[in-house]
Amino acid sequence: MKFYEVHYPYYALLKAETKEEALKLYIDAVCDDDGSLSQELKEVERDYALAMYSRAKTEDGKDIPIPVILEDFQDDESKVLLIDSTLL
């Protein structure tokens, strides 16, 4: 699995096999592509993604439990790990 990050128009951290799959996840879960999304989507190192994810809070302001973090990083499922808090 690879990890991708988008900062504009809304922040997201994604886990996907390919950049195309990450783009689709972003469009489905965050917002439509205004034409600049493929330029905004950047692959990031696994350790960076893990650090960002482990520092995040749940919708109710609590830390994400370590077992959840480990499961999300070890499974083979593509997913949106984080999204901009203004979208919650």
PDB file of N, CA, C and O in Angstrom:
ATOM      1  N   MET A   1       0.830  -1.182   0.000  1.00  0.00           N
ATOM      2  CA  MET A   1       0.000   0.000   0.000  1.00  0.00           C
ATOM      3  C   MET A   1       0.879   1.252   0.000  1.00  0.00           C
ATOM      4  O   MET A   1       1.998   1.262   0.513  1.00  0.00           O
ATOM      5  N   LYS A   2       0.332   2.284  -0.587  1.00  0.00           N
ATOM      6  CA  LYS A   2       0.997   3.580  -0.622  1.00  0.00           C
ATOM      7  C   LYS A   2       0.113   4.589   0.104  1.00  0.00           C
ATOM      8  O   LYS A   2      -1.083   4.367   0.296  1.00  0.00           O
ATOM      9  N   PHE A   3       0.720   5.688   0.497  1.00  0.00           N
ATOM     10  CA  PHE A   3       0.001   6.718   1.233  1.00  0.00           C
ATOM     11  C   PHE A   3       0.101   8.021   0.462  1.00  0.00           C
ATOM     12  O   PHE A   3       1.146   8.356  -0.096  1.00  0.00           O
ATOM     13  N   TYR A   4      -1.006   8.747   0.443  1.00  0.00           N
ATOM     14  CA  TYR A   4      -1.104   9.988  -0.329  1.00  0.00           C
ATOM     15  C   TYR A   4      -1.698  11.075   0.549  1.00  0.00           C
ATOM     16  O   TYR A   4      -2.481  10.815   1.462  1.00  0.00           O
ATOM     17  N   GLU A   5      -1.295  12.307   0.241  1.00  0.00           N
ATOM     18  CA  GLU A   5      -1.792  13.449   0.997  1.00  0.00           C
ATOM     19  C   GLU A   5      -2.228  14.536   0.022  1.00  0.00           C
ATOM     20  O   GLU A   5      -1.594  14.763  -1.009  1.00  0.00           O
ATOM     21  N   VAL A   6      -3.322  15.199   0.372  1.00  0.00           N
ATOM     22  CA  VAL A   6      -3.841  16.333  -0.391  1.00  0.00           C
ATOM     23  C   VAL A   6      -4.015  17.478   0.598  1.00  0.00           C
ATOM     24  O   VAL A   6      -4.505  17.273   1.708  1.00  0.00           O
ATOM     25  N   HIS A   7      -3.611  18.690   0.197  1.00  0.00           N
ATOM     26  CA  HIS A   7      -3.798  19.860   1.060  1.00  0.00           C
ATOM     27  C   HIS A   7      -4.870  20.802   0.528  1.00  0.00           C
ATOM     28  O   HIS A   7      -5.456  21.567   1.294  1.00  0.00           O
ATOM     29  N   TYR A   8      -5.134  20.757  -0.782  1.00  0.00           N
ATOM     30  CA  TYR A   8      -6.097  21.670  -1.390  1.00  0.00           C
ATOM     31  C   TYR A   8      -7.005  20.889  -2.323  1.00  0.00           C
ATOM     32  O   TYR A   8      -6.488  20.053  -3.064  1.00  0.00           O
ATOM     33  N   PRO A   9      -8.291  21.089  -2.347  1.00  0.00           N
ATOM     34  CA  PRO A   9      -9.045  22.116  -1.632  1.00  0.00           C
ATOM     35  C   PRO A   9      -9.313  21.768  -0.166  1.00  0.00           C
ATOM     36  O   PRO A   9      -9.546  22.663   0.646  1.00  0.00           O
ATOM     37  N   TYR A  10      -9.283  20.491   0.176  1.00  0.00           N
ATOM     38  CA  TYR A  10      -9.435  20.066   1.567  1.00  0.00           C
ATOM     39  C   TYR A  10      -8.372  19.021   1.868  1.00  0.00           C
ATOM     40  O   TYR A  10      -8.009  18.211   1.015  1.00  0.00           O
ATOM     41  N   TYR A  11      -7.881  19.060   3.104  1.00  0.00           N
ATOM     42  CA  TYR A  11      -6.849  18.115   3.511  1.00  0.00           C
ATOM     43  C   TYR A  11      -7.415  16.697   3.560  1.00  0.00           C
ATOM     44  O   TYR A  11      -8.558  16.482   3.961  1.00  0.00           O
ATOM     45  N   ALA A  12      -6.590  15.734   3.143  1.00  0.00           N
ATOM     46  CA  ALA A  12      -6.920  14.322   3.305  1.00  0.00           C
ATOM     47  C   ALA A  12      -5.636  13.511   3.301  1.00  0.00           C
ATOM     48  O   ALA A  12      -4.666  13.852   2.624  1.00  0.00           O
ATOM     49  N   LEU A  13      -5.650  12.433   4.066  1.00  0.00           N
ATOM     50  CA  LEU A  13      -4.596  11.429   4.068  1.00  0.00           C
ATOM     51  C   LEU A  13      -5.254  10.138   3.636  1.00  0.00           C
ATOM     52  O   LEU A  13      -6.223   9.689   4.248  1.00  0.00           O
ATOM     53  N   LEU A  14      -4.718   9.532   2.565  1.00  0.00           N
ATOM     54  CA  LEU A  14      -5.354   8.360   1.970  1.00  0.00           C
ATOM     55  C   LEU A  14      -4.383   7.197   1.880  1.00  0.00           C
ATOM     56  O   LEU A  14      -3.169   7.384   1.802  1.00  0.00           O
ATOM     57  N   LYS A  15      -4.932   6.011   1.893  1.00  0.00           N
ATOM     58  CA  LYS A  15      -4.151   4.784   1.715  1.00  0.00           C
ATOM     59  C   LYS A  15      -4.742   4.056   0.519  1.00  0.00           C
ATOM     60  O   LYS A  15      -5.931   3.737   0.501  1.00  0.00           O
ATOM     61  N   ALA A  16      -3.900   3.792  -0.488  1.00  0.00           N
ATOM     62  CA  ALA A  16      -4.388   3.147  -1.709  1.00  0.00           C
ATOM     63  C   ALA A  16      -3.238   2.453  -2.425  1.00  0.00           C
ATOM     64  O   ALA A  16      -2.066   2.727  -2.168  1.00  0.00           O
ATOM     65  N   GLU A  17      -3.601   1.549  -3.328  1.00  0.00           N
ATOM     66  CA  GLU A  17      -2.602   0.835  -4.133  1.00  0.00           C
ATOM     67  C   GLU A  17      -1.963   1.757  -5.165  1.00  0.00           C
ATOM     68  O   GLU A  17      -0.759   1.676  -5.410  1.00  0.00           O
ATOM     69  N   THR A  18      -2.768   2.638  -5.773  1.00  0.00           N
ATOM     70  CA  THR A  18      -2.275   3.502  -6.853  1.00  0.00           C
ATOM     71  C   THR A  18      -2.760   4.931  -6.651  1.00  0.00           C
ATOM     72  O   THR A  18      -3.675   5.187  -5.870  1.00  0.00           O
ATOM     73  N   LYS A  19      -2.138   5.844  -7.360  1.00  0.00           N
ATOM     74  CA  LYS A  19      -2.543   7.243  -7.308  1.00  0.00           C
ATOM     75  C   LYS A  19      -3.963   7.401  -7.840  1.00  0.00           C
ATOM     76  O   LYS A  19      -4.738   8.196  -7.309  1.00  0.00           O
ATOM     77  N   GLU A  20      -4.309   6.651  -8.885  1.00  0.00           N
ATOM     78  CA  GLU A  20      -5.656   6.721  -9.458  1.00  0.00           C
ATOM     79  C   GLU A  20      -6.712   6.280  -8.443  1.00  0.00           C
ATOM     80  O   GLU A  20      -7.785   6.877  -8.349  1.00  0.00           O
ATOM     81  N   GLU A  21      -6.397   5.236  -7.692  1.00  0.00           N
ATOM     82  CA  GLU A  21      -7.323   4.759  -6.670  1.00  0.00           C
ATOM     83  C   GLU A  21      -7.462   5.804  -5.556  1.00  0.00           C
ATOM     84  O   GLU A  21      -8.560   6.016  -5.040  1.00  0.00           O
ATOM     85  N   ALA A  22      -6.368   6.446  -5.189  1.00  0.00           N
ATOM     86  CA  ALA A  22      -6.407   7.502  -4.175  1.00  0.00           C
ATOM     87  C   ALA A  22      -7.248   8.678  -4.657  1.00  0.00           C
ATOM     88  O   ALA A  22      -8.006   9.257  -3.879  1.00  0.00           O
ATOM     89  N   LEU A  23      -7.120   9.035  -5.931  1.00  0.00           N
ATOM     90  CA  LEU A  23      -7.937  10.109  -6.500  1.00  0.00           C
ATOM     91  C   LEU A  23      -9.418   9.777  -6.396  1.00  0.00           C
ATOM     92  O   LEU A  23     -10.227  10.624  -6.019  1.00  0.00           O
ATOM     93  N   LYS A  24      -9.768   8.544  -6.730  1.00  0.00           N
ATOM     94  CA  LYS A  24     -11.164   8.112  -6.668  1.00  0.00           C
ATOM     95  C   LYS A  24     -11.684   8.167  -5.218  1.00  0.00           C
ATOM     96  O   LYS A  24     -12.797   8.630  -4.970  1.00  0.00           O
ATOM     97  N   LEU A  25     -10.872   7.692  -4.275  1.00  0.00           N
ATOM     98  CA  LEU A  25     -11.267   7.748  -2.866  1.00  0.00           C
ATOM     99  C   LEU A  25     -11.528   9.187  -2.430  1.00  0.00           C
ATOM    100  O   LEU A  25     -12.513   9.469  -1.747  1.00  0.00           O
ATOM    101  N   TYR A  26     -10.651  10.077  -2.823  1.00  0.00           N
ATOM    102  CA  TYR A  26     -10.797  11.490  -2.451  1.00  0.00           C
ATOM    103  C   TYR A  26     -12.086  12.067  -3.029  1.00  0.00           C
ATOM    104  O   TYR A  26     -12.848  12.726  -2.321  1.00  0.00           O
ATOM    105  N   ILE A  27     -12.325  11.821  -4.298  1.00  0.00           N
ATOM    106  CA  ILE A  27     -13.524  12.347  -4.953  1.00  0.00           C
ATOM    107  C   ILE A  27     -14.786  11.768  -4.319  1.00  0.00           C
ATOM    108  O   ILE A  27     -15.766  12.488  -4.131  1.00  0.00           O
ATOM    109  N   ASP A  28     -14.774  10.483  -3.989  1.00  0.00           N
ATOM    110  CA  ASP A  28     -15.939   9.840  -3.385  1.00  0.00           C
ATOM    111  C   ASP A  28     -16.203  10.305  -1.949  1.00  0.00           C
ATOM    112  O   ASP A  28     -17.358  10.441  -1.545  1.00  0.00           O
ATOM    113  N   ALA A  29     -15.137  10.549  -1.175  1.00  0.00           N
ATOM    114  CA  ALA A  29     -15.316  10.816   0.249  1.00  0.00           C
ATOM    115  C   ALA A  29     -15.142  12.270   0.662  1.00  0.00           C
ATOM    116  O   ALA A  29     -15.684  12.691   1.685  1.00  0.00           O
ATOM    117  N   VAL A  30     -14.393  13.044  -0.120  1.00  0.00           N
ATOM    118  CA  VAL A  30     -14.061  14.397   0.332  1.00  0.00           C
ATOM    119  C   VAL A  30     -14.744  15.451  -0.528  1.00  0.00           C
ATOM    120  O   VAL A  30     -15.639  16.148  -0.049  1.00  0.00           O
ATOM    121  N   CYS A  31     -14.341  15.579  -1.787  1.00  0.00           N
ATOM    122  CA  CYS A  31     -14.991  16.538  -2.672  1.00  0.00           C
ATOM    123  C   CYS A  31     -14.613  16.269  -4.119  1.00  0.00           C
ATOM    124  O   CYS A  31     -13.684  15.512  -4.404  1.00  0.00           O
ATOM    125  N   ASP A  32     -15.342  16.896  -5.023  1.00  0.00           N
ATOM    126  CA  ASP A  32     -15.107  16.715  -6.450  1.00  0.00           C
ATOM    127  C   ASP A  32     -13.772  17.307  -6.874  1.00  0.00           C
ATOM    128  O   ASP A  32     -13.209  18.169  -6.198  1.00  0.00           O
ATOM    129  N   ASP A  33     -13.288  16.834  -7.990  1.00  0.00           N
ATOM    130  CA  ASP A  33     -12.043  17.326  -8.569  1.00  0.00           C
ATOM    131  C   ASP A  33     -12.335  18.579  -9.379  1.00  0.00           C
ATOM    132  O   ASP A  33     -13.175  18.560 -10.279  1.00  0.00           O
ATOM    133  N   ASP A  34     -11.651  19.660  -9.063  1.00  0.00           N
ATOM    134  CA  ASP A  34     -11.811  20.898  -9.818  1.00  0.00           C
ATOM    135  C   ASP A  34     -10.809  20.992 -10.965  1.00  0.00           C
ATOM    136  O   ASP A  34     -10.673  22.045 -11.588  1.00  0.00           O
ATOM    137  N   GLY A  35     -10.112  19.902 -11.241  1.00  0.00           N
ATOM    138  CA  GLY A  35      -9.122  19.866 -12.304  1.00  0.00           C
ATOM    139  C   GLY A  35      -7.691  19.907 -11.808  1.00  0.00           C
ATOM    140  O   GLY A  35      -6.766  19.629 -12.571  1.00  0.00           O
ATOM    141  N   SER A  36      -7.492  20.249 -10.541  1.00  0.00           N
ATOM    142  CA  SER A  36      -6.139  20.354 -10.004  1.00  0.00           C
ATOM    143  C   SER A  36      -5.777  19.221  -9.052  1.00  0.00           C
ATOM    144  O   SER A  36      -4.663  19.180  -8.529  1.00  0.00           O
ATOM    145  N   LEU A  37      -6.697  18.316  -8.831  1.00  0.00           N
ATOM    146  CA  LEU A  37      -6.491  17.284  -7.817  1.00  0.00           C
ATOM    147  C   LEU A  37      -5.287  16.396  -8.105  1.00  0.00           C
ATOM    148  O   LEU A  37      -4.535  16.080  -7.183  1.00  0.00           O
ATOM    149  N   SER A  38      -5.082  15.988  -9.341  1.00  0.00           N
ATOM    150  CA  SER A  38      -3.955  15.097  -9.626  1.00  0.00           C
ATOM    151  C   SER A  38      -2.622  15.776  -9.356  1.00  0.00           C
ATOM    152  O   SER A  38      -1.631  15.103  -9.072  1.00  0.00           O
ATOM    153  N   GLN A  39      -2.585  17.110  -9.440  1.00  0.00           N
ATOM    154  CA  GLN A  39      -1.358  17.845  -9.118  1.00  0.00           C
ATOM    155  C   GLN A  39      -1.195  18.025  -7.610  1.00  0.00           C
ATOM    156  O   GLN A  39      -0.076  18.104  -7.105  1.00  0.00           O
ATOM    157  N   GLU A  40      -2.310  18.089  -6.903  1.00  0.00           N
ATOM    158  CA  GLU A  40      -2.286  18.289  -5.456  1.00  0.00           C
ATOM    159  C   GLU A  40      -1.992  17.002  -4.685  1.00  0.00           C
ATOM    160  O   GLU A  40      -1.459  17.052  -3.576  1.00  0.00           O
ATOM    161  N   LEU A  41      -2.335  15.859  -5.262  1.00  0.00           N
ATOM    162  CA  LEU A  41      -2.169  14.569  -4.592  1.00  0.00           C
ATOM    163  C   LEU A  41      -0.708  14.155  -4.643  1.00  0.00           C
ATOM    164  O   LEU A  41      -0.151  13.959  -5.723  1.00  0.00           O
ATOM    165  N   LYS A  42      -0.087  14.022  -3.479  1.00  0.00           N
ATOM    166  CA  LYS A  42       1.330  13.672  -3.386  1.00  0.00           C
ATOM    167  C   LYS A  42       1.496  12.397  -2.578  1.00  0.00           C
ATOM    168  O   LYS A  42       0.856  12.218  -1.542  1.00  0.00           O
ATOM    169  N   GLU A  43       2.360  11.516  -3.060  1.00  0.00           N
ATOM    170  CA  GLU A  43       2.684  10.318  -2.300  1.00  0.00           C
ATOM    171  C   GLU A  43       3.591  10.715  -1.139  1.00  0.00           C
ATOM    172  O   GLU A  43       4.507  11.522  -1.300  1.00  0.00           O
ATOM    173  N   VAL A  44       3.325  10.136   0.037  1.00  0.00           N
ATOM    174  CA  VAL A  44       4.131  10.408   1.228  1.00  0.00           C
ATOM    175  C   VAL A  44       4.650   9.087   1.781  1.00  0.00           C
ATOM    176  O   VAL A  44       4.096   8.022   1.510  1.00  0.00           O
ATOM    177  N   GLU A  45       5.704   9.174   2.547  1.00  0.00           N
ATOM    178  CA  GLU A  45       6.297   7.988   3.167  1.00  0.00           C
ATOM    179  C   GLU A  45       5.343   7.391   4.206  1.00  0.00           C
ATOM    180  O   GLU A  45       4.557   8.103   4.830  1.00  0.00           O
ATOM    181  N   ARG A  46       5.431   6.079   4.375  1.00  0.00           N
ATOM    182  CA  ARG A  46       4.589   5.374   5.333  1.00  0.00           C
ATOM    183  C   ARG A  46       4.783   5.926   6.746  1.00  0.00           C
ATOM    184  O   ARG A  46       3.810   6.131   7.472  1.00  0.00           O
ATOM    185  N   ASP A  47       6.020   6.163   7.132  1.00  0.00           N
ATOM    186  CA  ASP A  47       6.290   6.666   8.479  1.00  0.00           C
ATOM    187  C   ASP A  47       5.677   8.048   8.699  1.00  0.00           C
ATOM    188  O   ASP A  47       5.166   8.337   9.781  1.00  0.00           O
ATOM    189  N   TYR A  48       5.727   8.884   7.692  1.00  0.00           N
ATOM    190  CA  TYR A  48       5.104  10.209   7.775  1.00  0.00           C
ATOM    191  C   TYR A  48       3.593  10.055   7.961  1.00  0.00           C
ATOM    192  O   TYR A  48       2.996  10.695   8.826  1.00  0.00           O
ATOM    193  N   ALA A  49       2.985   9.199   7.137  1.00  0.00           N
ATOM    194  CA  ALA A  49       1.539   8.971   7.229  1.00  0.00           C
ATOM    195  C   ALA A  49       1.167   8.422   8.607  1.00  0.00           C
ATOM    196  O   ALA A  49       0.164   8.829   9.193  1.00  0.00           O
ATOM    197  N   LEU A  50       1.969   7.507   9.115  1.00  0.00           N
ATOM    198  CA  LEU A  50       1.714   6.929  10.429  1.00  0.00           C
ATOM    199  C   LEU A  50       1.803   7.999  11.520  1.00  0.00           C
ATOM    200  O   LEU A  50       0.973   8.032  12.428  1.00  0.00           O
ATOM    201  N   ALA A  51       2.800   8.865  11.432  1.00  0.00           N
ATOM    202  CA  ALA A  51       2.931   9.939  12.422  1.00  0.00           C
ATOM    203  C   ALA A  51       1.739  10.892  12.360  1.00  0.00           C
ATOM    204  O   ALA A  51       1.196  11.277  13.395  1.00  0.00           O
ATOM    205  N   MET A  52       1.334  11.270  11.154  1.00  0.00           N
ATOM    206  CA  MET A  52       0.187  12.173  11.005  1.00  0.00           C
ATOM    207  C   MET A  52      -1.087  11.532  11.552  1.00  0.00           C
ATOM    208  O   MET A  52      -1.855  12.175  12.267  1.00  0.00           O
ATOM    209  N   TYR A  53      -1.303  10.274  11.216  1.00  0.00           N
ATOM    210  CA  TYR A  53      -2.510   9.566  11.640  1.00  0.00           C
ATOM    211  C   TYR A  53      -2.524   9.378  13.157  1.00  0.00           C
ATOM    212  O   TYR A  53      -3.571   9.509  13.792  1.00  0.00           O
ATOM    213  N   SER A  54      -1.382   9.077  13.725  1.00  0.00           N
ATOM    214  CA  SER A  54      -1.337   8.826  15.171  1.00  0.00           C
ATOM    215  C   SER A  54      -1.547  10.101  15.985  1.00  0.00           C
ATOM    216  O   SER A  54      -1.894  10.022  17.163  1.00  0.00           O
ATOM    217  N   ARG A  55      -1.345  11.273  15.384  1.00  0.00           N
ATOM    218  CA  ARG A  55      -1.543  12.545  16.075  1.00  0.00           C
ATOM    219  C   ARG A  55      -2.969  13.066  15.935  1.00  0.00           C
ATOM    220  O   ARG A  55      -3.346  14.027  16.607  1.00  0.00           O
ATOM    221  N   ALA A  56      -3.752  12.451  15.081  1.00  0.00           N
ATOM    222  CA  ALA A  56      -5.113  12.925  14.806  1.00  0.00           C
ATOM    223  C   ALA A  56      -6.066  12.580  15.947  1.00  0.00           C
ATOM    224  O   ALA A  56      -5.782  11.732  16.793  1.00  0.00           O
ATOM    225  N   LYS A  57      -7.188  13.258  15.939  1.00  0.00           N
ATOM    226  CA  LYS A  57      -8.238  13.036  16.933  1.00  0.00           C
ATOM    227  C   LYS A  57      -9.488  12.504  16.238  1.00  0.00           C
ATOM    228  O   LYS A  57      -9.690  12.737  15.047  1.00  0.00           O
ATOM    229  N   THR A  58     -10.309  11.803  16.974  1.00  0.00           N
ATOM    230  CA  THR A  58     -11.587  11.340  16.449  1.00  0.00           C
ATOM    231  C   THR A  58     -12.546  12.523  16.393  1.00  0.00           C
ATOM    232  O   THR A  58     -12.211  13.616  16.848  1.00  0.00           O
ATOM    233  N   GLU A  59     -13.734  12.312  15.840  1.00  0.00           N
ATOM    234  CA  GLU A  59     -14.725  13.382  15.737  1.00  0.00           C
ATOM    235  C   GLU A  59     -15.110  13.964  17.093  1.00  0.00           C
ATOM    236  O   GLU A  59     -15.473  15.136  17.189  1.00  0.00           O
ATOM    237  N   ASP A  60     -15.030  13.146  18.139  1.00  0.00           N
ATOM    238  CA  ASP A  60     -15.373  13.637  19.477  1.00  0.00           C
ATOM    239  C   ASP A  60     -14.155  14.133  20.256  1.00  0.00           C
ATOM    240  O   ASP A  60     -14.243  14.344  21.466  1.00  0.00           O
ATOM    241  N   GLY A  61     -13.014  14.323  19.574  1.00  0.00           N
ATOM    242  CA  GLY A  61     -11.841  14.926  20.180  1.00  0.00           C
ATOM    243  C   GLY A  61     -10.920  13.988  20.931  1.00  0.00           C
ATOM    244  O   GLY A  61      -9.992  14.440  21.601  1.00  0.00           O
ATOM    245  N   LYS A  62     -11.157  12.691  20.831  1.00  0.00           N
ATOM    246  CA  LYS A  62     -10.320  11.715  21.537  1.00  0.00           C
ATOM    247  C   LYS A  62      -9.199  11.223  20.619  1.00  0.00           C
ATOM    248  O   LYS A  62      -9.295  11.314  19.395  1.00  0.00           O
ATOM    249  N   ASP A  63      -8.142  10.703  21.230  1.00  0.00           N
ATOM    250  CA  ASP A  63      -7.059  10.094  20.465  1.00  0.00           C
ATOM    251  C   ASP A  63      -7.566   8.824  19.793  1.00  0.00           C
ATOM    252  O   ASP A  63      -8.428   8.126  20.328  1.00  0.00           O
ATOM    253  N   ILE A  64      -7.023   8.536  18.618  1.00  0.00           N
ATOM    254  CA  ILE A  64      -7.359   7.281  17.945  1.00  0.00           C
ATOM    255  C   ILE A  64      -6.637   6.162  18.691  1.00  0.00           C
ATOM    256  O   ILE A  64      -5.425   6.247  18.887  1.00  0.00           O
ATOM    257  N   PRO A  65      -7.345   5.119  19.111  1.00  0.00           N
ATOM    258  CA  PRO A  65      -6.703   4.036  19.862  1.00  0.00           C
ATOM    259  C   PRO A  65      -5.591   3.357  19.036  1.00  0.00           C
ATOM    260  O   PRO A  65      -5.732   3.162  17.828  1.00  0.00           O
ATOM    261  N   ILE A  66      -4.507   3.008  19.700  1.00  0.00           N
ATOM    262  CA  ILE A  66      -3.367   2.381  19.023  1.00  0.00           C
ATOM    263  C   ILE A  66      -3.766   1.127  18.256  1.00  0.00           C
ATOM    264  O   ILE A  66      -3.298   0.953  17.131  1.00  0.00           O
ATOM    265  N   PRO A  67      -4.611   0.233  18.799  1.00  0.00           N
ATOM    266  CA  PRO A  67      -5.007  -0.938  18.003  1.00  0.00           C
ATOM    267  C   PRO A  67      -5.694  -0.571  16.686  1.00  0.00           C
ATOM    268  O   PRO A  67      -5.517  -1.260  15.682  1.00  0.00           O
ATOM    269  N   VAL A  68      -6.472   0.505  16.687  1.00  0.00           N
ATOM    270  CA  VAL A  68      -7.130   0.967  15.459  1.00  0.00           C
ATOM    271  C   VAL A  68      -6.089   1.473  14.466  1.00  0.00           C
ATOM    272  O   VAL A  68      -6.151   1.161  13.276  1.00  0.00           O
ATOM    273  N   ILE A  69      -5.139   2.251  14.961  1.00  0.00           N
ATOM    274  CA  ILE A  69      -4.073   2.765  14.101  1.00  0.00           C
ATOM    275  C   ILE A  69      -3.317   1.611  13.455  1.00  0.00           C
ATOM    276  O   ILE A  69      -3.104   1.613  12.242  1.00  0.00           O
ATOM    277  N   LEU A  70      -2.915   0.635  14.243  1.00  0.00           N
ATOM    278  CA  LEU A  70      -2.167  -0.510  13.716  1.00  0.00           C
ATOM    279  C   LEU A  70      -2.984  -1.296  12.706  1.00  0.00           C
ATOM    280  O   LEU A  70      -2.471  -1.685  11.657  1.00  0.00           O
ATOM    281  N   GLU A  71      -4.236  -1.528  13.011  1.00  0.00           N
ATOM    282  CA  GLU A  71      -5.101  -2.268  12.089  1.00  0.00           C
ATOM    283  C   GLU A  71      -5.251  -1.522  10.761  1.00  0.00           C
ATOM    284  O   GLU A  71      -5.154  -2.125   9.693  1.00  0.00           O
ATOM    285  N   ASP A  72      -5.486  -0.224  10.831  1.00  0.00           N
ATOM    286  CA  ASP A  72      -5.659   0.571   9.615  1.00  0.00           C
ATOM    287  C   ASP A  72      -4.403   0.575   8.753  1.00  0.00           C
ATOM    288  O   ASP A  72      -4.500   0.631   7.527  1.00  0.00           O
ATOM    289  N   PHE A  73      -3.239   0.518   9.364  1.00  0.00           N
ATOM    290  CA  PHE A  73      -1.997   0.537   8.599  1.00  0.00           C
ATOM    291  C   PHE A  73      -1.568  -0.843   8.125  1.00  0.00           C
ATOM    292  O   PHE A  73      -0.821  -0.949   7.152  1.00  0.00           O
ATOM    293  N   GLN A  74      -2.013  -1.888   8.777  1.00  0.00           N
ATOM    294  CA  GLN A  74      -1.584  -3.227   8.405  1.00  0.00           C
ATOM    295  C   GLN A  74      -2.531  -3.938   7.451  1.00  0.00           C
ATOM    296  O   GLN A  74      -2.112  -4.866   6.760  1.00  0.00           O
ATOM    297  N   ASP A  75      -3.797  -3.530   7.391  1.00  0.00           N
ATOM    298  CA  ASP A  75      -4.717  -4.213   6.484  1.00  0.00           C
ATOM    299  C   ASP A  75      -4.468  -3.788   5.033  1.00  0.00           C
ATOM    300  O   ASP A  75      -3.779  -2.801   4.776  1.00  0.00           O
ATOM    301  N   ASP A  76      -5.021  -4.525   4.119  1.00  0.00           N
ATOM    302  CA  ASP A  76      -4.817  -4.267   2.688  1.00  0.00           C
ATOM    303  C   ASP A  76      -5.991  -3.526   2.057  1.00  0.00           C
ATOM    304  O   ASP A  76      -6.203  -3.609   0.847  1.00  0.00           O
ATOM    305  N   GLU A  77      -6.738  -2.816   2.859  1.00  0.00           N
ATOM    306  CA  GLU A  77      -7.917  -2.100   2.371  1.00  0.00           C
ATOM    307  C   GLU A  77      -7.569  -0.636   2.085  1.00  0.00           C
ATOM    308  O   GLU A  77      -6.977   0.048   2.920  1.00  0.00           O
ATOM    309  N   SER A  78      -7.941  -0.177   0.915  1.00  0.00           N
ATOM    310  CA  SER A  78      -7.771   1.235   0.582  1.00  0.00           C
ATOM    311  C   SER A  78      -8.784   2.038   1.379  1.00  0.00           C
ATOM    312  O   SER A  78      -9.929   1.616   1.544  1.00  0.00           O
ATOM    313  N   LYS A  79      -8.358   3.206   1.877  1.00  0.00           N
ATOM    314  CA  LYS A  79      -9.281   3.996   2.690  1.00  0.00           C
ATOM    315  C   LYS A  79      -8.788   5.417   2.864  1.00  0.00           C
ATOM    316  O   LYS A  79      -7.614   5.730   2.670  1.00  0.00           O
ATOM    317  N   VAL A  80      -9.731   6.260   3.236  1.00  0.00           N
ATOM    318  CA  VAL A  80      -9.413   7.621   3.631  1.00  0.00           C
ATOM    319  C   VAL A  80      -9.108   7.562   5.121  1.00  0.00           C
ATOM    320  O   VAL A  80      -9.957   7.163   5.918  1.00  0.00           O
ATOM    321  N   LEU A  81      -7.904   7.955   5.494  1.00  0.00           N
ATOM    322  CA  LEU A  81      -7.518   7.893   6.899  1.00  0.00           C
ATOM    323  C   LEU A  81      -7.892   9.169   7.643  1.00  0.00           C
ATOM    324  O   LEU A  81      -8.383   9.111   8.770  1.00  0.00           O
ATOM    325  N   LEU A  82      -7.660  10.319   7.019  1.00  0.00           N
ATOM    326  CA  LEU A  82      -7.970  11.606   7.633  1.00  0.00           C
ATOM    327  C   LEU A  82      -8.597  12.536   6.615  1.00  0.00           C
ATOM    328  O   LEU A  82      -8.271  12.494   5.428  1.00  0.00           O
ATOM    329  N   ILE A  83      -9.506  13.382   7.097  1.00  0.00           N
ATOM    330  CA  ILE A  83     -10.034  14.438   6.238  1.00  0.00           C
ATOM    331  C   ILE A  83     -10.056  15.746   7.021  1.00  0.00           C
ATOM    332  O   ILE A  83      -9.989  15.749   8.250  1.00  0.00           O
ATOM    333  N   ASP A  84     -10.147  16.822   6.312  1.00  0.00           N
ATOM    334  CA  ASP A  84     -10.200  18.159   6.881  1.00  0.00           C
ATOM    335  C   ASP A  84     -11.327  18.234   7.900  1.00  0.00           C
ATOM    336  O   ASP A  84     -12.449  17.817   7.612  1.00  0.00           O
ATOM    337  N   SER A  85     -11.049  18.749   9.061  1.00  0.00           N
ATOM    338  CA  SER A  85     -12.058  18.808  10.136  1.00  0.00           C
ATOM    339  C   SER A  85     -13.241  19.722   9.782  1.00  0.00           C
ATOM    340  O   SER A  85     -14.314  19.592  10.371  1.00  0.00           O
ATOM    341  N   THR A  86     -13.059  20.628   8.842  1.00  0.00           N
ATOM    342  CA  THR A  86     -14.186  21.489   8.451  1.00  0.00           C
ATOM    343  C   THR A  86     -15.262  20.705   7.704  1.00  0.00           C
ATOM    344  O   THR A  86     -16.377  21.198   7.533  1.00  0.00           O
ATOM    345  N   LEU A  87     -14.946  19.507   7.263  1.00  0.00           N
ATOM    346  CA  LEU A  87     -15.918  18.688   6.545  1.00  0.00           C
ATOM    347  C   LEU A  87     -16.716  17.765   7.465  1.00  0.00           C
ATOM    348  O   LEU A  87     -17.659  17.107   7.025  1.00  0.00           O
ATOM    349  N   LEU A  88     -16.338  17.719   8.735  1.00  0.00           N
ATOM    350  CA  LEU A  88     -17.036  16.828   9.664  1.00  0.00           C
ATOM    351  C   LEU A  88     -18.295  17.454  10.208  1.00  0.00           C
ATOM    352  O   LEU A  88     -19.000  16.834  11.005  1.00  0.00           O
TER     353      LEU A  88
END
